Amino acid sequence: MSDPLIHACDNYVILEPNKEAKILTAKETLNWLKKWLGRLDELPEDLQDENSLKSAAQRLLDTACALEIKPGFNLQWFAVRRDPPGT
């Protein structure tokens, strides 16, 4: 189970092979995941019950931090806080 504090984060560091790390908002990260899921021939088994790419991407965002696109090609995302709480 993920830490509830993660859901309070509005930004994610995105790591793609052979690219510079970038920081995206939660909405941008969700769209990024949807784009990648849309490129797959078949969704991972644990996402196949989701009724849309958006809900599959949201489940990934809530429960995981990596997605293997093909052997040796992994995407990663990590919640980050850009400003200290209360600022």
Helices and strands as residue ranges (DSSP letters): G 4-8, E 11-15, E 22-25, H 26-39, G 45-47, H 53-63, E 66-70, E 73-80
